[in-house]
């Protein structure tokens, strides 16, 4: 099955297995991963780094691995290669793990790999083809993280530089992490972008001529990021050379345990794709431009987070040739049942259910999203996104069209929400009126606009569930509120 989500500047596609299989799997890790997915079955898989060249994708990511030297299970880095269009693959195979007694003795995770020509970085007289920047710490509580580097000739066998190349800025807090890397000259002139938790979350750019010694260049702007989460963490950043633009994919916030039956979800509920001109990355002279959102509302998965771009060996996106941005996103697979309780849905996001799913964004002239009303004989669901194939929902009506991102005066966000087991509803509140957020449906107008044939939409209540209607009297039911005005 392909789930497709139109956006104002593009289309999101998430590659999954057949609907009939997807809808019937239980909320535990399946023995076999869905087609196109990557990961270790039954273990967490997240924070991917992906290089594609000559029809082959090389993927590195963080998962759980046993380290004989430390006699423990811990964060470790795995590798898999995939020949595009062919069934053959190599891996997963564990390629990097913690070093007992060293600065990264507790955890080794969050890899980002770039190709280049790295001459004698370890003082062994060797020239290496790949550099991997990863996050590590010696503390079991996961604080005081630093960024290190390892070098390889084949992407599988690695040798570590003995000390961090970007050190923690806060011994009590998280420190630094989630690096992304770009090779300016295809040799060893690198830019590394990373998160710094001190004093508050922000993103830093640092440069190096040898891949080992870095100088901080500045702080990335937050101008234009989601006002509901202006200090968002991210998954990756890559460069599009033809337009001289940076693309980045940021995480939406974590859900509160108050709305997940007390379950602490460790994976965020969605991601947002942005781009920004190169000369504005540090200055903020132009804001980040939102392009797309993928969340529970659009995918069905409880968690969708820490995406990594598919790029060439040096960190470039191939948008000009392929006309799409490709990535892998960590999701909690399979999605919860449509009538799951908040606790059951939260439990489906258990770290053992995290796998990597391919996803792509295709620029298009399609500007709007259809807001559809569904009914399964008992309750309604109104959404621009995913409908569970086993829910019995049938399309009842097309209510209108929302913009995928704010557009001119259409800046009123419609949020998809859920209360209890089956009460799906639309809210204007990012907090979903104290209930669980599924994600963003799209954007509407606050009032009529001259020259546009807009229709008003109202939120209605039956006492059992909610629905949306064009009728201000809610078709004989209770009218909760006017939501906004949308294109027909």
Buried (B, 14 or more C-beta within 10 A) or exposed (E): BEBEBBBBBBBBBBBBBEEEBBBEBEBEBBEEBBEBBBBBBEBBBBBBBBBBEEEBBBBBBBBBBEBEEBEBEBBBBBBBBBEEEEEEBEBBEBBBBBBBEBBBBBBBBBBBBBBBEBEEBBEEEEEBBBBBBBBBBBBEEBBBBBBBBBBBBEBBEBBBBEEBBBBBBBEEBBBBBBBBBBBBEEBBBBBBBBBBBBEEBBBBBBBBBBBBEBEEBEBBBBBBBBEEBEBBBBBBBBBBBEBEBBBBBBBBBBBEBEBBBEBEBBBBBBBBBBBBBEEBBBEBEBBBBBBBBBBBBBBBBBBBBBBBBBBBBBBBBBBEEEEBBBBBBBBBBBBBBBBBBBEBBBBBBBBBBBBBBBBBBBBBEBBBBBBBBBBBEEBBBBBBBBBBBBBBBEEBBEBBBBBBBBBEBBBBBBBBBBBEBBBBBBBBEBBBEEBBBBBBBBBBBBEEEEEBEBEBBBBBBBEEBBBBBBEEEBEEBEBBEBBBBBBE
